[in-house]
């Protein structure tokens, strides 16, 4: 092969390796929990966009029974638990779950009721759901039977 072509190939590989190293280093140094950010900048964002009668979203505040939120609430999935496990939100609130664990989780409405139903969430992935109807919505991680949460939706 021509020396110029070999040199260009080596240069391209070197640039790709440097780019990979930078991305890897940035991901390693990213904060585990950034409450000022909605988690969409460096996470996969799965939004429930199919309208339904009881469509909704949860966001936790880190306590076991969070106070009423008005537009967005956040729930961290951390240490094999939903934190906060129970939240109260106003109708129309978007609840955002962020998986902070190294293992995969999901957010699935218990029983046959309408409510959140995420795909598998790996570390730092985000799922949101908008709660447009009042009521109590119980959800679980279908992979880990002990992980349960509740969203109470009020006017």
BAKE-340794 format. One record per residue: residue number from 1; residue in one letter; x, y, z of N, C-alpha, C in turn. Coordinates in Angstrom, 1 decimal. Each point is the difference from the previous one (the first is absolute). Layout:
<sites>
@resi->NUM, resn->a, n_east->X, n_north->Y, n_up->Z, ca_east->X, ca_north->Y, ca_up->Z, c_east->X, c_north->Y, c_up->Z;
...
</sites>
This chain:
<sites>
@resi->1, resn->x, n_east->0.8, n_north->-1.2, n_up->0.0, ca_east->-0.8, ca_north->1.2, ca_up->0.0, c_east->0.9, c_north->1.2, c_up->0.0;
@resi->2, resn->x, n_east->-0.6, n_north->1.1, n_up->-0.5, ca_east->0.7, ca_north->1.3, ca_up->0.0, c_east->0.2, c_north->0.5, c_up->1.4;
@resi->3, resn->x, n_east->1.2, n_north->0.6, n_up->0.3, ca_east->0.3, ca_north->0.5, ca_up->1.3, c_east->-1.0, c_north->1.1, c_up->0.4;
@resi->4, resn->x, n_east->-0.4, n_north->0.8, n_up->-0.9, ca_east->-1.0, ca_north->1.1, ca_up->0.3, c_east->-1.3, c_north->-0.6, c_up->0.6;
@resi->5, resn->x, n_east->-0.5, n_north->-1.1, n_up->-0.7, ca_east->-1.2, ca_north->-0.6, ca_up->0.4, c_east->0.1, c_north->-0.6, c_up->1.4;
@resi->6, resn->x, n_east->1.1, n_north->-0.7, n_up->0.2, ca_east->0.3, ca_north->-0.6, ca_up->1.3, c_east->0.0, c_north->1.0, c_up->1.1;
@resi->7, resn->x, n_east->0.7, n_north->1.1, n_up->-0.3, ca_east->0.1, ca_north->1.1, ca_up->1.0, c_east->-1.4, c_north->0.6, c_up->0.3;
@resi->8, resn->x, n_east->-0.8, n_north->0.2, n_up->-1.0, ca_east->-1.4, ca_north->0.5, ca_up->0.2, c_east->-0.8, c_north->-0.9, c_up->0.8;
@resi->9, resn->x, n_east->0.1, n_north->-1.3, n_up->-0.3, ca_east->-0.8, ca_north->-1.0, ca_up->0.8, c_east->0.4, c_north->0.0, c_up->1.5;
@resi->10, resn->x, n_east->1.3, n_north->0.1, n_up->0.2, ca_east->0.5, ca_north->0.0, ca_up->1.4, c_east->-0.5, c_north->1.3, c_up->0.7;
@resi->11, resn->x, n_east->0.0, n_north->1.1, n_up->-0.7, ca_east->-0.4, ca_north->1.3, ca_up->0.5, c_east->-1.5, c_north->-0.1, c_up->0.4;
@resi->12, resn->x, n_east->-0.8, n_north->-0.6, n_up->-0.9, ca_east->-1.5, ca_north->-0.1, ca_up->0.3, c_east->-0.2, c_north->-0.9, c_up->1.2;
@resi->13, resn->x, n_east->0.7, n_north->-1.1, n_up->0.1, ca_east->-0.1, ca_north->-0.9, ca_up->1.1, c_east->0.4, c_north->0.7, c_up->1.3;
@resi->14, resn->x, n_east->1.1, n_north->0.8, n_up->0.0, ca_east->0.4, ca_north->0.7, ca_up->1.1, c_east->-1.0, c_north->1.0, c_up->0.5;
@resi->15, resn->x, n_east->-0.6, n_north->0.8, n_up->-0.9, ca_east->-1.0, ca_north->1.0, ca_up->0.3, c_east->-1.2, c_north->-0.7, c_up->0.6;
@resi->16, resn->x, n_east->-0.5, n_north->-1.2, n_up->-0.5, ca_east->-1.1, ca_north->-0.7, ca_up->0.5, c_east->0.3, c_north->-0.5, c_up->1.4;
@resi->17, resn->x, n_east->1.2, n_north->-0.5, n_up->0.3, ca_east->0.3, ca_north->-0.4, ca_up->1.3, c_east->0.1, c_north->1.1, c_up->1.0;
@resi->18, resn->x, n_east->0.5, n_north->1.1, n_up->-0.4, ca_east->0.0, ca_north->1.2, ca_up->0.9, c_east->-1.4, c_north->0.5, c_up->0.3;
@resi->19, resn->x, n_east->-0.9, n_north->0.0, n_up->-1.0, ca_east->-1.4, ca_north->0.4, ca_up->0.2, c_east->-0.7, c_north->-1.0, c_up->1.0;
@resi->20, resn->x, n_east->0.2, n_north->-1.3, n_up->-0.2, ca_east->-0.5, ca_north->-1.0, ca_up->0.9, c_east->0.5, c_north->0.2, c_up->1.4;
@resi->21, resn->x, n_east->1.3, n_north->0.3, n_up->0.2, ca_east->0.5, ca_north->0.2, ca_up->1.3, c_east->-0.6, c_north->1.2, c_up->0.7;
@resi->22, resn->x, n_east->-0.2, n_north->1.1, n_up->-0.8, ca_east->-0.6, ca_north->1.2, ca_up->0.6, c_east->-1.4, c_north->-0.3, c_up->0.4;
@resi->23, resn->x, n_east->-0.8, n_north->-0.6, n_up->-0.9, ca_east->-1.4, ca_north->-0.4, ca_up->0.4, c_east->-0.1, c_north->-0.9, c_up->1.2;
@resi->24, resn->x, n_east->0.9, n_north->-1.0, n_up->0.1, ca_east->0.0, ca_north->-0.9, ca_up->1.1, c_east->0.4, c_north->0.8, c_up->1.3;
@resi->25, resn->x, n_east->1.0, n_north->0.9, n_up->-0.1, ca_east->0.4, ca_north->0.7, ca_up->1.2, c_east->-1.1, c_north->1.0, c_up->0.5;
@resi->26, resn->x, n_east->-0.7, n_north->0.6, n_up->-1.0, ca_east->-1.1, ca_north->0.9, ca_up->0.4, c_east->-1.2, c_north->-0.8, c_up->0.7;
@resi->27, resn->x, n_east->-0.3, n_north->-1.2, n_up->-0.5, ca_east->-1.0, ca_north->-0.8, ca_up->0.6, c_east->0.4, c_north->-0.5, c_up->1.4;
@resi->28, resn->x, n_east->1.2, n_north->-0.3, n_up->0.2, ca_east->0.5, ca_north->-0.4, ca_up->1.3, c_east->0.0, c_north->1.1, c_up->1.0;
@resi->29, resn->x, n_east->0.2, n_north->1.2, n_up->-0.4, ca_east->0.0, ca_north->1.2, ca_up->0.9, c_east->-1.4, c_north->0.6, c_up->0.1;
@resi->30, resn->x, n_east->-1.0, n_north->-0.5, n_up->-0.7, ca_east->-1.3, ca_north->0.6, ca_up->0.1, c_east->-0.6, c_north->-0.2, c_up->1.4;
@resi->31, resn->x, n_east->-0.7, n_north->1.0, n_up->0.5, ca_east->-0.6, ca_north->-0.1, ca_up->1.4, c_east->-1.1, c_north->-1.1, c_up->0.0;
@resi->32, resn->x, n_east->0.0, n_north->-0.7, n_up->1.1, ca_east->-1.0, ca_north->-1.1, ca_up->0.1, c_east->-1.4, c_north->0.5, c_up->0.1;
@resi->33, resn->x, n_east->-0.2, n_north->1.2, n_up->0.6, ca_east->-1.4, ca_north->0.6, ca_up->0.1, c_east->0.2, c_north->1.5, c_up->-0.1;
@resi->34, resn->x, n_east->-0.7, n_north->0.5, n_up->-1.1, ca_east->0.0, ca_north->1.4, ca_up->-0.2, c_east->-1.4, c_north->0.5, c_up->0.0;
@resi->35, resn->x, n_east->-0.5, n_north->0.5, n_up->1.2, ca_east->-1.4, ca_north->0.4, ca_up->0.1, c_east->-0.3, c_north->1.3, c_up->-0.8;
@resi->36, resn->x, n_east->1.0, n_north->0.7, n_up->-0.4, ca_east->-0.3, ca_north->1.2, ca_up->-0.8, c_east->-0.2, c_north->-0.3, c_up->-1.5;
@resi->37, resn->x, n_east->0.3, n_north->-1.2, n_up->-0.4, ca_east->-0.2, ca_north->-0.4, ca_up->-1.4, c_east->-1.1, c_north->-1.0, c_up->-0.1;
@resi->38, resn->x, n_east->-0.7, n_north->0.0, n_up->-1.1, ca_east->-1.0, ca_north->-1.0, ca_up->-0.2, c_east->0.5, c_north->-1.3, c_up->-0.5;
@resi->39, resn->x, n_east->1.3, n_north->-0.2, n_up->-0.1, ca_east->0.6, ca_north->-1.3, ca_up->-0.4, c_east->0.0, c_north->-0.3, c_up->-1.5;
@resi->40, resn->x, n_east->-0.5, n_north->1.0, n_up->-0.8, ca_east->-0.1, ca_north->-0.4, ca_up->-1.4, c_east->1.2, c_north->0.3, c_up->-0.8;
@resi->41, resn->x, n_east->1.0, n_north->0.8, n_up->0.5, ca_east->1.2, ca_north->0.4, ca_up->-0.7, c_east->0.9, c_north->-1.2, c_up->-0.3;
@resi->42, resn->x, n_east->0.2, n_north->-0.9, n_up->0.9, ca_east->0.9, ca_north->-1.1, ca_up->-0.2, c_east->-0.7, c_north->-1.4, c_up->0.2;
@resi->43, resn->x, n_east->-1.3, n_north->0.0, n_up->0.0, ca_east->-0.7, ca_north->-1.2, ca_up->0.3, c_east->-1.0, c_north->-0.3, c_up->-1.1;
@resi->44, resn->x, n_east->-0.3, n_north->-1.2, n_up->-0.2, ca_east->-1.1, ca_north->-0.3, ca_up->-0.9, c_east->-1.3, c_north->0.4, c_up->0.6;
@resi->45, resn->x, n_east->-0.8, n_north->0.7, n_up->-0.8, ca_east->-1.2, ca_north->0.6, ca_up->0.5, c_east->-1.2, c_north->-0.8, c_up->-0.6;
@resi->46, resn->x, n_east->-0.7, n_north->-0.7, n_up->0.8, ca_east->-1.2, ca_north->-0.8, ca_up->-0.6, c_east->-1.2, c_north->0.7, c_up->0.5;
@resi->47, resn->x, n_east->-0.8, n_north->0.6, n_up->-0.8, ca_east->-1.2, ca_north->0.7, ca_up->0.4, c_east->-1.2, c_north->-0.7, c_up->-0.5;
@resi->48, resn->x, n_east->-1.0, n_north->-0.2, n_up->0.9, ca_east->-1.2, ca_north->-0.6, ca_up->-0.4, c_east->-0.8, c_north->1.0, c_up->-0.8;
@resi->49, resn->x, n_east->-0.2, n_north->-0.2, n_up->-1.3, ca_east->-0.7, ca_north->1.0, ca_up->-0.8, c_east->-1.3, c_north->-0.5, c_up->-0.5;
@resi->50, resn->x, n_east->-0.4, n_north->-1.2, n_up->0.4, ca_east->-1.3, ca_north->-0.5, ca_up->-0.4, c_east->-1.1, c_north->0.5, c_up->1.0;
@resi->51, resn->x, n_east->-0.9, n_north->0.8, n_up->-0.5, ca_east->-1.0, ca_north->0.6, ca_up->0.9, c_east->-0.9, c_north->-1.2, c_up->0.6;
@resi->52, resn->x, n_east->-0.3, n_north->0.1, n_up->1.2, ca_east->-1.0, ca_north->-0.9, ca_up->0.6, c_east->-0.8, c_north->0.7, c_up->1.0;
@resi->53, resn->x, n_east->-1.0, n_north->-0.6, n_up->0.5, ca_east->-1.0, ca_north->0.6, ca_up->0.9, c_east->0.7, c_north->0.4, c_up->1.3;
@resi->54, resn->x, n_east->1.0, n_north->-0.8, n_up->0.5, ca_east->0.6, ca_north->0.2, ca_up->1.3, c_east->1.5, c_north->0.3, c_up->-0.2;
@resi->55, resn->x, n_east->0.4, n_north->0.6, n_up->-1.1, ca_east->1.4, ca_north->0.2, ca_up->-0.3, c_east->0.6, c_north->0.9, c_up->1.1;
@resi->56, resn->x, n_east->1.3, n_north->-0.2, n_up->0.3, ca_east->0.6, ca_north->0.8, ca_up->1.1, c_east->1.4, c_north->-0.1, c_up->0.1;
@resi->57, resn->x, n_east->0.7, n_north->0.8, n_up->0.8, ca_east->1.4, ca_north->0.0, ca_up->0.3, c_east->0.3, c_north->0.1, c_up->1.4;
@resi->58, resn->x, n_east->1.0, n_north->-0.7, n_up->0.6, ca_east->0.4, ca_north->0.1, ca_up->1.4, c_east->1.4, c_north->0.6, c_up->0.1;
@resi->59, resn->x, n_east->0.2, n_north->0.8, n_up->1.1, ca_east->1.4, ca_north->0.5, ca_up->0.4, c_east->0.1, c_north->-0.1, c_up->1.5;
@resi->60, resn->x, n_east->1.0, n_north->-0.5, n_up->0.5, ca_east->0.2, ca_north->-0.2, ca_up->1.4, c_east->0.9, c_north->1.1, c_up->0.6;
@resi->61, resn->x, n_east->-0.1, n_north->0.2, n_up->1.3, ca_east->0.9, ca_north->1.0, ca_up->0.6, c_east->1.0, c_north->-0.6, c_up->1.0;
@resi->62, resn->x, n_east->0.0, n_north->-1.3, n_up->0.1, ca_east->1.0, ca_north->-0.6, ca_up->0.8, c_east->-0.5, c_north->-0.4, c_up->1.4;
@resi->63, resn->x, n_east->-1.2, n_north->0.3, n_up->0.3, ca_east->-0.6, ca_north->-0.4, ca_up->1.3, c_east->-1.0, c_north->-1.1, c_up->-0.2;
@resi->64, resn->x, n_east->-0.5, n_north->-0.6, n_up->1.1, ca_east->-0.9, ca_north->-1.1, ca_up->-0.2, c_east->-1.4, c_north->0.4, c_up->-0.4;
@resi->65, resn->x, n_east->-0.4, n_north->1.3, n_up->0.4, ca_east->-1.3, ca_north->0.5, ca_up->-0.5, c_east->0.2, c_north->1.4, c_up->-0.3;
@resi->66, resn->x, n_east->0.3, n_north->0.3, n_up->-1.3, ca_east->0.4, ca_north->1.3, ca_up->-0.4, c_east->-1.3, c_north->0.9, c_up->0.0;
@resi->67, resn->x, n_east->0.3, n_north->1.3, n_up->0.1, ca_east->-1.1, ca_north->1.0, ca_up->0.0, c_east->-0.5, c_north->0.2, c_up->-1.4;
@resi->68, resn->x, n_east->-1.2, n_north->0.6, n_up->-0.1, ca_east->-0.6, ca_north->0.2, ca_up->-1.3, c_east->0.9, c_north->0.9, c_up->-0.9;
@resi->69, resn->x, n_east->0.1, n_north->-0.5, n_up->-1.3, ca_east->0.8, ca_north->0.7, ca_up->-1.0, c_east->-0.9, c_north->0.5, c_up->-1.0;
@resi->70, resn->x, n_east->0.4, n_north->1.1, n_up->-0.8, ca_east->-1.0, ca_north->0.6, ca_up->-0.9, c_east->0.2, c_north->-0.4, c_up->-1.5;
@resi->71, resn->x, n_east->1.3, n_north->0.0, n_up->-0.5, ca_east->0.1, ca_north->-0.3, ca_up->-1.4, c_east->0.9, c_north->-1.2, c_up->-0.3;
@resi->72, resn->x, n_east->1.0, n_north->-0.2, n_up->0.8, ca_east->0.9, ca_north->-1.1, ca_up->-0.2, c_east->0.5, c_north->-0.6, c_up->1.3;
@resi->73, resn->x, n_east->0.1, n_north->-1.3, n_up->0.1, ca_east->0.5, ca_north->-0.7, ca_up->1.2, c_east->1.0, c_north->-1.0, c_up->-0.4;
@resi->74, resn->x, n_east->1.0, n_north->-0.3, n_up->0.9, ca_east->1.0, ca_north->-0.9, ca_up->-0.4, c_east->0.1, c_north->-1.1, c_up->1.0;
@resi->75, resn->x, n_east->0.2, n_north->-1.2, n_up->-0.5, ca_east->0.2, ca_north->-1.2, ca_up->0.8, c_east->1.4, c_north->-0.6, c_up->-0.4;
@resi->76, resn->x, n_east->0.8, n_north->-0.2, n_up->0.9, ca_east->1.3, ca_north->-0.6, ca_up->-0.3, c_east->-0.2, c_north->-1.5, c_up->0.3;
@resi->77, resn->x, n_east->0.6, n_north->-0.8, n_up->-0.9, ca_east->0.0, ca_north->-1.5, ca_up->0.2, c_east->1.5, c_north->-0.2, c_up->0.5;
@resi->78, resn->x, n_east->0.1, n_north->-0.3, n_up->1.3, ca_east->1.3, ca_north->0.0, ca_up->0.6, c_east->0.0, c_north->-1.0, c_up->1.2;
@resi->79, resn->x, n_east->1.1, n_north->-0.8, n_up->0.1, ca_east->0.1, ca_north->-1.0, ca_up->1.1, c_east->-1.1, c_north->-0.9, c_up->0.0;
@resi->80, resn->x, n_east->-0.4, n_north->-0.5, n_up->-1.2, ca_east->-1.1, ca_north->-1.0, ca_up->-0.2, c_east->-1.3, c_north->0.5, c_up->0.6;
@resi->81, resn->x, n_east->-0.3, n_north->1.3, n_up->-0.1, ca_east->-1.3, ca_north->0.6, ca_up->0.5, c_east->-0.4, c_north->1.2, c_up->-0.8;
@resi->82, resn->x, n_east->-1.3, n_north->0.3, n_up->0.0, ca_east->-0.5, ca_north->1.3, ca_up->-0.5, c_east->0.1, c_north->1.0, c_up->1.1;
@resi->83, resn->x, n_east->0.7, n_north->1.1, n_up->-0.3, ca_east->0.2, ca_north->1.0, ca_up->1.0, c_east->-0.5, c_north->1.3, c_up->-0.5;
@resi->84, resn->x, n_east->-1.1, n_north->0.5, n_up->0.4, ca_east->-0.9, ca_north->-0.4, ca_up->1.0, c_east->-1.0, c_north->-1.1, c_up->-0.4;
@resi->85, resn->x, n_east->-0.3, n_north->-0.8, n_up->1.0, ca_east->-0.9, ca_north->-1.2, ca_up->-0.3, c_east->-1.4, c_north->0.5, c_up->-0.2;
@resi->86, resn->x, n_east->-0.4, n_north->1.0, n_up->0.7, ca_east->-1.4, ca_north->0.6, ca_up->-0.2, c_east->0.1, c_north->1.5, c_up->-0.2;
@resi->87, resn->x, n_east->-0.6, n_north->0.4, n_up->-1.0, ca_east->-0.1, ca_north->1.5, ca_up->-0.3, c_east->-1.4, c_north->0.4, c_up->-0.2;
@resi->88, resn->x, n_east->-0.3, n_north->1.3, n_up->0.2, ca_east->-1.3, ca_north->0.6, ca_up->-0.3, c_east->0.3, c_north->1.1, c_up->-0.9;
@resi->89, resn->x, n_east->-0.8, n_north->0.0, n_up->-1.1, ca_east->0.2, ca_north->1.0, ca_up->-1.1, c_east->-1.3, c_north->0.6, c_up->-0.4;
@resi->90, resn->x, n_east->0.0, n_north->1.1, n_up->-0.6, ca_east->-1.2, ca_north->0.6, ca_up->-0.6, c_east->-0.3, c_north->-0.6, c_up->-1.3;
@resi->91, resn->x, n_east->-1.3, n_north->-0.1, n_up->-0.4, ca_east->-0.4, ca_north->-0.5, ca_up->-1.3, c_east->0.8, c_north->0.8, c_up->-1.1;
@resi->92, resn->x, n_east->0.5, n_north->-0.7, n_up->-1.0, ca_east->0.8, ca_north->0.7, ca_up->-1.1, c_east->1.5, c_north->0.0, c_up->0.2;
@resi->93, resn->x, n_east->0.4, n_north->-0.5, n_up->1.2, ca_east->1.4, ca_north->-0.1, ca_up->0.3, c_east->0.7, c_north->-1.1, c_up->-0.8;
@resi->94, resn->x, n_east->1.2, n_north->0.4, n_up->-0.4, ca_east->0.9, ca_north->-1.0, ca_up->-0.7, c_east->0.9, c_north->-0.6, c_up->1.1;
@resi->95, resn->x, n_east->0.0, n_north->-1.3, n_up->0.1, ca_east->0.9, ca_north->-0.7, ca_up->0.9, c_east->1.1, c_north->-0.6, c_up->-0.8;
@resi->96, resn->x, n_east->1.3, n_north->0.2, n_up->0.5, ca_east->1.1, ca_north->-0.4, ca_up->-0.7, c_east->0.8, c_north->-1.0, c_up->0.9;
@resi->97, resn->x, n_east->0.2, n_north->-1.2, n_up->-0.5, ca_east->0.8, ca_north->-1.0, ca_up->0.7, c_east->1.4, c_north->-0.1, c_up->-0.6;
@resi->98, resn->x, n_east->1.0, n_north->0.0, n_up->0.8, ca_east->1.4, ca_north->-0.1, ca_up->-0.5, c_east->0.6, c_north->-1.2, c_up->0.7;
@resi->99, resn->x, n_east->0.5, n_north->-1.0, n_up->-0.8, ca_east->0.7, ca_north->-1.1, ca_up->0.6, c_east->1.4, c_north->0.3, c_up->0.4;
@resi->100, resn->x, n_east->0.4, n_north->0.0, n_up->1.2, ca_east->1.3, ca_north->0.3, ca_up->0.5, c_east->0.8, c_north->-1.2, c_up->0.4;
@resi->101, resn->x, n_east->-0.7, n_north->-1.2, n_up->-0.1, ca_east->0.7, ca_north->-1.3, ca_up->0.4, c_east->0.8, c_north->-0.5, c_up->-1.2;
@resi->102, resn->x, n_east->0.9, n_north->-0.9, n_up->0.3, ca_east->0.8, ca_north->-0.6, ca_up->-1.1, c_east->-0.8, c_north->-1.2, c_up->-0.7;
@resi->103, resn->x, n_east->-1.1, n_north->-0.4, n_up->0.6, ca_east->-0.8, ca_north->-1.0, ca_up->-0.5, c_east->-1.3, c_north->0.6, c_up->-0.7;
@resi->104, resn->x, n_east->-0.6, n_north->-0.8, n_up->-0.9, ca_east->-1.1, ca_north->0.5, ca_up->-0.8, c_east->-1.3, c_north->0.0, c_up->0.9;
@resi->105, resn->x, n_east->-0.9, n_north->0.9, n_up->-0.3, ca_east->-1.3, ca_north->0.1, ca_up->0.7, c_east->-1.0, c_north->0.4, c_up->-1.0;
@resi->106, resn->x, n_east->-1.3, n_north->0.0, n_up->0.4, ca_east->-1.0, ca_north->0.6, ca_up->-0.8, c_east->-1.1, c_north->0.5, c_up->0.9;
@resi->107, resn->x, n_east->-1.0, n_north->0.7, n_up->-0.5, ca_east->-1.1, ca_north->0.6, ca_up->0.7, c_east->-1.2, c_north->-0.5, c_up->-0.6;
@resi->108, resn->x, n_east->-0.8, n_north->-0.9, n_up->0.7, ca_east->-1.2, ca_north->-0.6, ca_up->-0.6, c_east->-1.1, c_north->0.1, c_up->1.0;
@resi->109, resn->x, n_east->-1.2, n_north->0.5, n_up->-0.5, ca_east->-1.2, ca_north->0.1, ca_up->0.8, c_east->-0.4, c_north->-1.4, c_up->0.5;
@resi->110, resn->x, n_east->-0.3, n_north->0.0, n_up->1.2, ca_east->-0.5, ca_north->-1.3, ca_up->0.6, c_east->-1.4, c_north->-0.3, c_up->-0.5;
@resi->111, resn->x, n_east->-0.2, n_north->-1.3, n_up->-0.3, ca_east->-1.4, ca_north->-0.4, ca_up->-0.5, c_east->-0.2, c_north->0.5, c_up->-1.4;
@resi->112, resn->x, n_east->-1.3, n_north->0.2, n_up->-0.3, ca_east->-0.4, ca_north->0.3, ca_up->-1.4, c_east->-0.4, c_north->1.5, c_up->-0.1;
@resi->113, resn->x, n_east->0.2, n_north->0.8, n_up->1.1, ca_east->-0.3, ca_north->1.4, ca_up->-0.1, c_east->0.9, c_north->0.8, c_up->-1.0;
@resi->114, resn->x, n_east->-0.5, n_north->1.1, n_up->-0.5, ca_east->0.8, ca_north->0.8, ca_up->-0.8, c_east->1.0, c_north->0.7, c_up->0.8;
@resi->115, resn->x, n_east->1.2, n_north->0.3, n_up->-0.5, ca_east->1.0, ca_north->0.7, ca_up->0.7, c_east->1.4, c_north->-0.3, c_up->-0.7;
@resi->116, resn->x, n_east->1.1, n_north->0.4, n_up->0.7, ca_east->1.3, ca_north->-0.1, ca_up->-0.6, c_east->0.3, c_north->-1.5, c_up->-0.4;
@resi->117, resn->x, n_east->0.8, n_north->-0.1, n_up->-1.1, ca_east->0.4, ca_north->-1.3, ca_up->-0.5, c_east->1.3, c_north->0.2, c_up->-0.8;
@resi->118, resn->x, n_east->1.1, n_north->0.0, n_up->0.7, ca_east->1.3, ca_north->0.3, ca_up->-0.7, c_east->0.6, c_north->-1.3, c_up->-0.6;
@resi->119, resn->x, n_east->0.9, n_north->0.3, n_up->-0.9, ca_east->0.8, ca_north->-1.1, ca_up->-0.5, c_east->1.1, c_north->-0.2, c_up->1.0;
@resi->120, resn->x, n_east->0.9, n_north->-0.9, n_up->-0.2, ca_east->1.2, ca_north->-0.2, ca_up->0.9, c_east->0.8, c_north->1.3, c_up->0.1;
@resi->121, resn->x, n_east->0.4, n_north->0.4, n_up->1.2, ca_east->0.8, ca_north->1.2, ca_up->0.2, c_east->1.4, c_north->-0.5, c_up->0.5;
@resi->122, resn->x, n_east->1.0, n_north->0.3, n_up->-0.7, ca_east->1.4, ca_north->-0.3, ca_up->0.5, c_east->0.4, c_north->1.3, c_up->0.7;
@resi->123, resn->x, n_east->1.2, n_north->-0.1, n_up->0.6, ca_east->0.5, ca_north->1.1, ca_up->0.8, c_east->0.0, c_north->1.3, c_up->-0.7;
@resi->124, resn->x, n_east->-0.6, n_north->1.0, n_up->0.8, ca_east->-0.2, ca_north->1.4, ca_up->-0.5, c_east->-1.0, c_north->0.2, c_up->-1.0;
@resi->125, resn->x, n_east->-0.8, n_north->-1.0, n_up->-0.4, ca_east->-1.1, ca_north->0.2, ca_up->-1.0, c_east->-1.2, c_north->0.6, c_up->0.8;
@resi->126, resn->x, n_east->-0.8, n_north->0.7, n_up->-0.8, ca_east->-1.1, ca_north->0.7, ca_up->0.6, c_east->-1.3, c_north->-0.4, c_up->-0.7;
@resi->127, resn->x, n_east->-1.1, n_north->0.0, n_up->0.8, ca_east->-1.3, ca_north->-0.3, ca_up->-0.5, c_east->-1.0, c_north->1.0, c_up->0.6;
@resi->128, resn->x, n_east->-0.9, n_north->0.5, n_up->-0.8, ca_east->-1.0, ca_north->1.0, ca_up->0.6, c_east->-1.4, c_north->-0.5, c_up->-0.4;
@resi->129, resn->x, n_east->-1.0, n_north->0.5, n_up->0.8, ca_east->-1.4, ca_north->-0.3, ca_up->-0.2, c_east->-0.8, c_north->1.2, c_up->0.6;
@resi->130, resn->x, n_east->-1.0, n_north->0.4, n_up->-0.7, ca_east->-0.8, ca_north->1.1, ca_up->0.4, c_east->-1.3, c_north->-0.5, c_up->0.6;
@resi->131, resn->x, n_east->-0.3, n_north->0.4, n_up->1.3, ca_east->-1.3, ca_north->-0.5, ca_up->0.6, c_east->-1.0, c_north->1.0, c_up->-0.2;
@resi->132, resn->x, n_east->-1.0, n_north->-0.3, n_up->-0.8, ca_east->-1.1, ca_north->0.9, ca_up->-0.3, c_east->-1.3, c_north->-0.2, c_up->0.7;
@resi->133, resn->x, n_east->-0.1, n_north->-1.1, n_up->0.8, ca_east->-1.1, ca_north->-0.4, ca_up->0.7, c_east->0.3, c_north->-0.1, c_up->1.5;
@resi->134, resn->x, n_east->-0.9, n_north->0.4, n_up->0.9, ca_east->0.2, ca_north->-0.2, ca_up->1.4, c_east->-0.1, c_north->-1.5, c_up->0.4;
@resi->135, resn->x, n_east->0.6, n_north->-0.3, n_up->1.1, ca_east->-0.1, ca_north->-1.4, ca_up->0.5, c_east->1.3, c_north->-0.4, c_up->0.6;
@resi->136, resn->x, n_east->0.1, n_north->-1.3, n_up->0.4, ca_east->1.2, ca_north->-0.6, ca_up->0.5, c_east->0.5, c_north->-1.0, c_up->-1.0;
@resi->137, resn->x, n_east->1.3, n_north->0.1, n_up->-0.4, ca_east->0.6, ca_north->-0.8, ca_up->-1.0, c_east->1.2, c_north->-0.8, c_up->0.6;
@resi->138, resn->x, n_east->-0.2, n_north->-1.3, n_up->0.1, ca_east->1.1, ca_north->-0.8, ca_up->0.6, c_east->0.8, c_north->-0.6, c_up->-1.2;
@resi->139, resn->x, n_east->1.4, n_north->0.1, n_up->0.2, ca_east->0.8, ca_north->-0.6, ca_up->-1.0, c_east->1.2, c_north->-0.8, c_up->0.6;
@resi->140, resn->x, n_east->0.6, n_north->-0.8, n_up->-0.8, ca_east->1.1, ca_north->-0.9, ca_up->0.4, c_east->1.1, c_north->0.0, c_up->-1.0;
@resi->141, resn->x, n_east->1.1, n_north->-0.6, n_up->0.4, ca_east->1.0, ca_north->-0.5, ca_up->-0.9, c_east->-0.3, c_north->-1.5, c_up->-0.2;
@resi->142, resn->x, n_east->-0.3, n_north->-0.4, n_up->-1.3, ca_east->-0.4, ca_north->-1.4, ca_up->-0.2, c_east->1.2, c_north->-0.9, c_up->0.1;
@resi->143, resn->x, n_east->1.3, n_north->0.5, n_up->0.0, ca_east->1.2, ca_north->-0.8, ca_up->0.2, c_east->0.3, c_north->-0.3, c_up->1.5;
@resi->144, resn->x, n_east->-0.5, n_north->0.9, n_up->0.9, ca_east->0.4, ca_north->-0.1, ca_up->1.4, c_east->-1.3, c_north->0.2, c_up->0.8;
@resi->145, resn->x, n_east->-0.6, n_north->-1.1, n_up->0.5, ca_east->-1.3, ca_north->0.0, ca_up->0.6, c_east->-0.1, c_north->0.9, c_up->1.2;
@resi->146, resn->x, n_east->1.1, n_north->0.3, n_up->0.7, ca_east->-0.1, ca_north->0.8, ca_up->1.2, c_east->0.0, c_north->1.5, c_up->-0.3;
@resi->147, resn->x, n_east->0.1, n_north->0.4, n_up->-1.3, ca_east->0.0, ca_north->1.4, ca_up->-0.3, c_east->-1.4, c_north->0.4, c_up->-0.4;
@resi->148, resn->x, n_east->-0.5, n_north->0.9, n_up->0.9, ca_east->-1.4, ca_north->0.5, ca_up->-0.2, c_east->-0.1, c_north->1.5, c_up->0.2;
@resi->149, resn->x, n_east->-0.9, n_north->0.6, n_up->-0.7, ca_east->-0.2, ca_north->1.4, ca_up->0.2, c_east->-1.5, c_north->0.4, c_up->-0.2;
@resi->150, resn->x, n_east->-0.3, n_north->1.2, n_up->0.4, ca_east->-1.4, ca_north->0.5, ca_up->-0.1, c_east->0.1, c_north->1.5, c_up->-0.4;
@resi->151, resn->x, n_east->-0.9, n_north->0.3, n_up->-0.9, ca_east->-0.2, ca_north->1.4, ca_up->-0.4, c_east->-1.5, c_north->0.3, c_up->0.4;
@resi->152, resn->x, n_east->-0.2, n_north->1.0, n_up->0.8, ca_east->-1.3, ca_north->0.5, ca_up->0.4, c_east->-0.2, c_north->1.3, c_up->-0.8;
@resi->153, resn->x, n_east->-1.0, n_north->0.0, n_up->-0.8, ca_east->-0.3, ca_north->1.2, ca_up->-0.9, c_east->-1.3, c_north->0.7, c_up->0.6;
@resi->154, resn->x, n_east->0.2, n_north->1.3, n_up->0.3, ca_east->-1.1, ca_north->0.8, ca_up->0.5, c_east->-0.2, c_north->1.2, c_up->-0.9;
@resi->155, resn->x, n_east->-1.2, n_north->0.7, n_up->0.2, ca_east->-0.3, ca_north->1.2, ca_up->-0.8, c_east->0.8, c_north->1.2, c_up->0.5;
</sites>
